[in-house]
Amino acid sequence: MSLELLTLVLVACLAILLVAGQWTAFALGISGVVVLYLSKGMLGLGALSSVVWNNANNYILIAVPMFLLMGEVILRSGVSSHFYRGVVVLLGRLPGGLLHANIASCAVFSAVSGSSVATAATVGTVAIPEMLSRGYEPRTVFGSLAAGGTLGILIPPSIVMVLYGALVEESIARLFMAGVLPGLLMAATFMVFIAVLLLLKPRYAPPREAGSAGHRAAEAWHILPVLGLLVVVLGSIYAGFATPTEASAVGAAGAILLAVGYGRFTRRMFAESLMATVKTTCMVALIIICAQILSTALTYSGVSRAVSEWVMGMGLGKWEFFVALVVLYIVLGCFVDGISMIYMTLPVLLPVVKAFGFDLVWFGVILTVLIELGQITPPVGLNLFTIHAISGGAKFSEVAAGSAPYVALMLFVILLLCLWPQIALWLPTTMRG
């Protein structure tokens, strides 16, 4: 079968399965099996066992369930609620203070959970009832939480960066450090936008409140345990004392100790955390294995090489290709989740990215920001659905409208990373070990 016909069969098969509502993992895996059989016959199907084993037996991916467990324990034990109240005390006296607290809380909690949806849900569950009762403009509240939650996959530890690093065989530790400054830059950009918005439309937030100094000090103390856990996890990676996989285990153990210290560790809470971790890990593992089946099929059949040669033969310049790539991921982000997006596109596009000379660590940060953007673009923005579910009956259009300005802000951060790539690349060069 010719490569052109094989490519057409692949695209048609994948499109039909996704439109029919098939799970993304199975759509990828079935399409891969079809391509393998059509290109290599039964001999090609013999490679499936090694593909499954090699990906299921990947030491790096142990970090995924450990980071997930860390976030689940902190969420379900109530430690995250104490942390949010502490941030509110520190930032609540700023104009629109609780909106700033949303961004700051999401930025820090995301570094503990590594999950965008978990970050948005955790902070939103505490923040939405409190802010709406005080008279904050609903769309502004929903937008700050949905966009702030996206920081969960940029500020390390990041599940997406672990998966990206494993796929492109790049250092997870360097990717983690590369995400720190861009993540802080994005959080600062969001907060500057909120400050300008409140200056132009002060009615969007109620007057500032002042509490007693003793109360503020007591609540602010709750920030320290979570920050301490973050410093231990990221600091051990940065200093070269631990690999990301080892640091993830330390983080999970530290989260359990925090739950015990707050007196919130119970057998039921721990069992629920384990079950949620297992469910998410199984979903991620299934996508990885099925996507690697498709990747193997693309390689064996020669489709990935043919597509790479076709793209290079179009005569696009380096940055013309980059703009086309950004547009592609923006469109895909409207319909496909981030993990599936990585494993659907990179097996084909990675050779082209390398050929144009893009730094893979820098590109990993850009890709992560684009995946974040997909979290808040309808119709399949997971953060939008998360905030809508806990909004107390708000319209989905309100949540989407509140998040819309942050899409432009993320594209602005991508522009800054293109102009000054050292924003992402400087910190990894200072690492030890």
C-alpha positions as CSV (number, residue, x, y, z in Angstrom):
1,M,0.0,0.0,0.0
2,S,1.3,3.5,-0.9
3,L,2.3,5.9,1.8
4,E,-0.4,8.4,0.6
5,L,-3.2,5.8,0.9
6,L,-1.8,4.6,4.2
7,T,-1.8,8.1,5.6
8,L,-5.4,8.7,4.4
9,V,-6.5,5.5,6.1
10,L,-4.8,6.5,9.3
11,V,-6.4,10.0,9.3
12,A,-9.9,8.6,8.4
13,C,-9.7,5.8,11.0
14,L,-8.6,8.3,13.8
15,A,-11.3,10.8,12.8
16,I,-14.1,8.3,12.7
17,L,-13.2,6.8,16.1
18,L,-12.9,10.2,17.8
19,V,-16.1,11.6,16.2
20,A,-17.9,8.4,17.2
21,G,-17.0,9.1,20.8
22,Q,-14.4,6.4,21.3
23,W,-12.0,7.0,24.1
24,T,-8.9,8.8,22.9
25,A,-6.5,6.0,24.0
26,F,-8.5,3.3,22.1
27,A,-8.8,5.5,19.1
28,L,-5.0,6.0,19.0
29,G,-4.3,2.3,19.6
30,I,-6.8,0.9,17.1
31,S,-5.5,3.3,14.4
32,G,-2.0,2.2,15.1
33,V,-2.9,-1.5,14.9
34,V,-4.7,-0.9,11.6
35,V,-1.6,0.9,10.1
36,L,0.8,-1.8,11.4
37,Y,-1.3,-4.6,9.9
38,L,-1.7,-2.8,6.5
39,S,2.0,-1.9,6.3
40,K,3.7,-5.0,7.7
41,G,1.0,-7.7,8.1
42,M,1.1,-10.1,11.0
43,L,4.9,-9.4,11.3
44,G,4.1,-5.8,12.3
45,L,1.6,-6.9,15.0
46,G,4.4,-8.9,16.6
47,A,6.0,-5.6,17.8
48,L,3.0,-4.8,20.0
49,S,4.2,-6.8,23.0
50,S,7.5,-5.1,23.2
51,V,5.9,-1.7,22.8
52,V,3.5,-2.3,25.7
53,W,6.3,-3.8,27.9
54,N,8.8,-1.0,27.2
55,N,6.4,1.8,28.0
56,A,4.8,0.1,31.1
57,N,8.3,-0.7,32.4
58,N,9.5,3.0,32.3
59,Y,11.2,4.1,35.5
60,I,10.7,7.8,34.8
61,L,6.9,7.4,34.7
62,I,6.8,6.3,38.4
63,A,6.9,10.0,39.1
64,V,3.4,10.4,37.7
65,P,1.4,8.4,40.4
66,M,3.7,9.8,43.1
67,F,3.0,13.5,42.2
68,L,-0.7,12.7,41.7
69,L,-0.8,11.1,45.2
70,M,0.9,14.2,46.7
71,G,-1.8,16.5,45.3
72,E,-4.7,14.2,46.2
73,V,-3.6,13.9,49.8
74,I,-3.2,17.7,50.2
75,L,-6.6,18.2,48.5
76,R,-8.6,15.7,50.4
77,S,-7.0,16.3,53.8
78,G,-8.0,20.0,53.8
79,V,-4.5,21.3,53.9
80,S,-5.2,23.2,50.6
81,S,-8.1,25.1,52.2
82,H,-5.8,26.3,55.1
83,F,-3.2,27.4,52.5
84,Y,-5.8,29.4,50.5
85,R,-7.0,31.2,53.6
86,G,-3.4,32.1,54.3
87,V,-2.8,33.6,50.9
88,V,-6.1,35.5,51.2
89,V,-4.8,37.2,54.4
90,L,-1.6,38.2,52.7
91,L,-3.1,39.5,49.4
92,G,-6.7,40.4,50.5
93,R,-5.9,44.0,51.2
94,L,-4.8,44.7,47.5
95,P,-7.4,46.1,45.1
96,G,-9.4,43.0,44.1
97,G,-7.3,41.1,46.6
98,L,-9.1,37.8,46.4
99,L,-8.6,37.7,42.7
100,H,-4.9,38.0,43.2
101,A,-5.1,35.3,45.9
102,N,-6.7,33.0,43.3
103,I,-3.7,33.4,41.0
104,A,-1.1,33.1,43.7
105,S,-2.8,30.1,45.3
106,C,-3.1,28.3,42.0
107,A,0.6,29.1,41.2
108,V,1.8,27.5,44.5
109,F,-0.7,24.7,44.7
110,S,0.0,23.7,41.1
111,A,3.6,23.2,42.1
112,V,2.4,20.7,44.6
113,S,-0.3,18.9,42.6
114,G,1.1,19.0,39.1
115,S,-2.5,18.9,37.7
116,S,-4.4,21.7,36.1
117,V,-7.8,20.4,36.8
118,A,-7.0,19.5,40.4
119,T,-5.6,23.0,41.0
120,A,-8.7,24.7,39.6
121,A,-11.0,22.5,41.5
122,T,-9.2,22.8,44.8
123,V,-8.9,26.5,44.9
124,G,-12.2,27.1,43.2
125,T,-14.2,25.0,45.7
126,V,-13.0,27.3,48.5
127,A,-12.9,30.6,46.6
128,I,-16.1,30.7,44.6
129,P,-18.7,30.7,47.5
130,E,-16.5,33.1,49.5
131,M,-16.0,35.6,46.6
132,L,-19.6,35.5,45.2
133,S,-21.0,36.2,48.7
134,R,-18.7,39.2,49.0
135,G,-20.0,40.7,45.7
136,Y,-17.2,39.9,43.3
137,E,-18.2,40.0,39.6
138,P,-18.8,36.3,38.7
139,R,-17.1,36.2,35.3
140,T,-14.0,37.7,36.7
141,V,-13.9,35.2,39.5
142,F,-14.5,32.2,37.2
143,G,-11.9,33.5,34.7
144,S,-9.2,34.0,37.3
145,L,-9.7,30.4,38.7
146,A,-9.9,28.7,35.3
147,A,-6.8,30.5,34.0
148,G,-4.9,30.2,37.3
149,G,-5.5,26.5,37.3
150,T,-3.7,26.2,34.1
151,L,-0.5,27.0,35.9
152,G,-0.7,23.5,37.3
153,I,0.9,22.0,34.2
154,L,3.7,24.6,33.8
155,I,5.0,25.3,37.3
156,P,6.9,22.1,38.3
157,P,6.4,19.4,39.2
158,S,4.3,18.9,36.0
159,I,2.8,15.6,34.8
160,V,2.8,16.9,31.2
161,M,6.5,17.7,31.4
162,V,7.2,14.2,32.8
163,L,5.4,12.6,29.8
164,Y,7.0,15.0,27.3
165,G,10.5,14.3,28.6
166,A,10.0,10.6,28.5
167,L,8.7,10.8,24.9
168,V,11.5,13.0,23.5
169,E,14.2,11.5,25.9
170,E,15.0,14.9,27.5
171,S,16.0,15.5,31.1
172,I,12.9,15.8,33.3
173,A,14.9,17.8,35.9
174,R,15.9,20.4,33.2
175,L,12.3,20.6,32.0
176,F,11.1,21.2,35.5
177,M,13.5,24.0,36.1
178,A,12.8,25.5,32.7
179,G,9.1,25.8,33.7
180,V,9.8,27.8,36.9
181,L,10.4,31.3,35.5
182,P,7.9,31.1,32.7
183,G,5.3,29.9,35.2
184,L,6.0,32.8,37.5
185,L,6.0,35.2,34.6
186,M,2.6,33.9,33.5
187,A,1.2,34.3,37.1
188,A,2.6,37.8,37.3
189,T,1.1,38.6,33.9
190,F,-2.3,37.4,35.1
191,M,-2.0,39.5,38.3
192,V,-1.0,42.7,36.3
193,F,-4.1,42.2,34.1
194,I,-6.3,41.8,37.1
195,A,-4.8,45.0,38.7
196,V,-5.4,47.0,35.5
197,L,-8.9,45.6,35.1
198,L,-9.8,46.6,38.7
199,L,-8.4,50.1,38.1
200,L,-10.7,50.5,35.0
201,K,-13.7,48.8,36.6
202,P,-13.5,49.0,40.4
203,R,-17.1,47.8,40.7
204,Y,-15.9,44.3,39.8
205,A,-14.6,43.8,43.4
206,P,-15.9,45.0,46.8
207,P,-14.1,47.4,49.1
208,R,-11.0,46.1,50.8
209,E,-11.4,44.6,54.3
210,A,-8.9,44.8,57.1
211,G,-8.7,42.2,59.8
212,S,-6.8,42.2,63.1
213,A,-3.1,41.7,63.0
214,G,-3.3,38.6,65.2
215,H,-5.9,37.0,62.9
216,R,-3.8,37.7,59.8
217,A,-0.7,36.3,61.4
218,A,-2.5,33.1,62.5
219,E,-3.9,32.5,59.0
220,A,-0.7,33.4,57.1
221,W,1.2,30.8,59.0
222,H,-0.6,28.1,57.0
223,I,1.3,29.1,53.9
224,L,4.6,27.8,55.3
225,P,3.9,24.0,55.4
226,V,2.9,23.8,51.7
227,L,5.8,26.2,50.6
228,G,8.2,24.1,52.7
229,L,7.1,20.9,50.9
230,L,7.5,22.7,47.5
231,V,11.0,23.8,48.5
232,V,12.0,20.3,49.5
233,V,10.7,18.7,46.3
234,L,12.0,21.2,43.8
235,G,15.1,22.1,45.8
236,S,16.3,18.5,45.9
237,I,15.9,18.3,42.1
238,Y,17.7,21.6,41.5
239,A,20.6,20.8,43.8
240,G,21.0,17.3,42.3
241,F,20.3,15.5,45.5
242,A,17.4,13.6,44.0
243,T,16.0,12.6,40.6
244,P,12.4,13.8,39.8
245,T,11.2,10.2,40.4
246,E,12.9,10.2,43.9
247,A,11.6,13.7,44.6
248,S,8.1,12.6,43.7
249,A,8.2,9.9,46.4
250,V,9.5,12.5,48.9
251,G,6.7,14.8,48.0
252,A,4.0,12.1,48.5
253,A,5.5,11.2,51.9
254,G,5.7,14.9,52.8
255,A,2.0,15.4,51.9
256,I,1.1,12.5,54.2
257,L,3.1,14.1,57.0
258,L,1.3,17.4,56.5
259,A,-2.1,15.6,56.7
260,V,-1.0,13.9,59.9
261,G,0.3,17.2,61.3
262,Y,-3.1,18.9,60.7
263,G,-4.9,16.0,62.3
264,R,-6.8,15.2,59.0
265,F,-5.1,11.9,58.1
266,T,-7.7,9.1,58.1
267,R,-7.9,5.7,56.6
268,R,-10.9,6.8,54.4
269,M,-9.1,9.9,53.2
270,F,-6.0,7.9,52.3
271,A,-8.0,5.2,50.5
272,E,-9.8,7.9,48.5
273,S,-6.5,9.5,47.6
274,L,-5.1,6.2,46.5
275,M,-8.1,5.3,44.4
276,A,-8.2,8.7,42.6
277,T,-4.4,8.3,41.9
278,V,-4.9,4.8,40.5
279,K,-7.7,6.0,38.2
280,T,-5.8,8.9,36.8
281,T,-2.6,6.9,36.5
282,C,-4.4,4.1,34.6
283,M,-5.9,6.7,32.2
284,V,-2.5,8.3,31.5
285,A,-0.8,4.9,31.2
286,L,-3.4,3.7,28.7
287,I,-3.0,6.8,26.6
288,I,0.8,6.5,26.6
289,I,0.8,2.8,25.6
290,C,-1.8,3.2,22.9
291,A,-0.1,6.4,21.6
292,Q,3.2,4.5,21.4
293,I,1.5,1.8,19.3
294,L,0.5,4.5,16.9
295,S,4.0,6.0,17.0
296,T,5.5,2.6,16.3
297,A,3.1,2.2,13.4
298,L,4.0,5.6,11.9
299,T,7.7,4.7,12.1
300,Y,7.5,1.2,10.7
301,S,5.3,2.3,7.8
302,G,7.4,5.3,7.0
303,V,4.5,7.7,7.3
304,S,6.3,9.9,9.9
305,R,9.4,10.2,7.7
306,A,7.3,11.0,4.7
307,V,5.3,13.7,6.6
308,S,8.6,15.2,7.9
309,E,10.1,15.4,4.4
310,W,6.8,16.9,3.0
311,V,6.9,19.7,5.7
312,M,10.6,20.4,5.1
313,G,9.9,20.5,1.3
314,M,7.3,23.2,1.7
315,G,10.0,25.7,2.1
316,L,8.7,27.2,5.3
317,G,11.1,29.3,7.4
318,K,11.8,28.4,11.0
319,W,9.3,30.8,12.5
320,E,6.7,30.3,9.8
321,F,6.7,26.7,10.8
322,F,6.5,27.7,14.5
323,V,3.5,29.9,13.8
324,A,1.8,27.1,11.9
325,L,2.5,24.8,14.9
326,V,1.0,27.2,17.4
327,V,-2.2,27.5,15.2
328,L,-2.3,23.7,15.0
329,Y,-2.1,23.2,18.8
330,I,-4.6,26.0,19.4
331,V,-7.1,24.3,17.2
332,L,-6.4,20.8,18.6
333,G,-6.7,22.2,22.1
334,C,-10.3,23.1,21.4
335,F,-11.1,19.4,21.0
336,V,-8.4,17.1,22.5
337,D,-6.9,16.9,26.0
338,G,-3.3,17.9,26.5
339,I,-1.8,14.4,27.0
340,S,-3.5,13.0,23.9
341,M,-2.3,16.1,21.9
342,I,1.3,15.4,22.8
343,Y,1.2,11.7,21.8
344,M,-0.9,12.3,18.6
345,T,1.4,15.0,17.2
346,L,5.0,14.6,18.5
347,P,5.8,11.3,16.8
348,V,5.3,13.0,13.5
349,L,6.4,16.6,14.3
350,L,9.4,15.9,16.5
351,P,11.8,15.2,13.6
352,V,10.8,18.5,12.0
353,V,11.2,20.4,15.2
354,K,14.7,19.0,15.6
355,A,15.5,19.8,11.9
356,F,14.6,23.4,12.4
357,G,17.0,23.6,15.4
358,F,14.5,24.3,18.2
359,D,15.8,23.5,21.7
360,L,13.8,20.6,23.0
361,V,13.7,22.0,26.6
362,W,12.5,25.4,25.3
363,F,10.0,23.7,23.0
364,G,8.7,21.6,25.9
365,V,7.8,24.8,27.8
366,I,6.1,26.3,24.7
367,L,4.1,23.1,24.2
368,T,3.1,23.1,27.9
369,V,1.8,26.7,27.6
370,L,-0.2,25.7,24.5
371,I,-1.7,22.8,26.3
372,E,-2.6,25.2,29.1
373,L,-4.3,27.4,26.6
374,G,-6.3,24.4,25.5
375,Q,-7.6,24.0,29.1
376,I,-9.6,27.2,28.8
377,T,-10.8,27.2,25.2
378,P,-14.2,25.7,24.5
379,P,-15.8,23.4,23.6
380,V,-13.5,20.9,25.4
381,G,-11.7,23.1,27.9
382,L,-11.3,20.9,31.0
383,N,-10.8,23.8,33.4
384,L,-13.9,25.5,32.0
385,F,-15.9,22.4,32.8
386,T,-14.3,22.1,36.2
387,I,-15.1,25.7,37.3
388,H,-18.6,25.4,35.7
389,A,-19.3,22.3,37.8
390,I,-18.5,24.0,41.1
391,S,-19.8,27.5,40.2
392,G,-23.2,27.0,41.8
393,G,-25.3,27.1,38.7
394,A,-23.6,29.8,36.6
395,K,-23.9,29.6,32.8
396,F,-21.0,27.9,30.9
397,S,-20.9,31.0,28.7
398,E,-20.0,33.1,31.8
399,V,-17.1,30.9,32.6
400,A,-15.8,30.9,29.0
401,A,-16.2,34.7,28.7
402,G,-14.3,35.3,31.9
403,S,-11.4,33.1,30.7
404,A,-11.2,34.6,27.2
405,P,-8.8,37.5,28.1
406,Y,-6.3,35.0,29.5
407,V,-6.0,33.2,26.2
408,A,-4.5,36.4,24.8
409,L,-2.2,36.7,27.8
410,M,-0.9,33.2,27.3
411,L,-0.1,34.0,23.7
412,F,1.7,37.1,24.9
413,V,3.9,34.9,27.2
414,I,4.7,32.6,24.2
415,L,5.8,35.7,22.3
416,L,8.1,36.7,25.2
417,L,9.6,33.2,25.3
418,C,10.3,33.5,21.6
419,L,12.0,36.9,21.9
420,W,13.9,35.9,25.1
421,P,14.3,32.1,25.2
422,Q,16.6,32.5,28.2
423,I,13.6,33.0,30.4
424,A,13.1,29.3,30.1
425,L,16.7,28.2,29.5
426,W,18.7,30.1,32.1
427,L,17.7,28.3,35.2
428,P,18.5,24.8,33.9
429,T,22.0,25.9,33.1
430,T,22.6,26.7,36.8
431,M,21.6,23.3,38.1
432,R,23.9,20.9,39.9
433,G,24.3,17.2,39.4
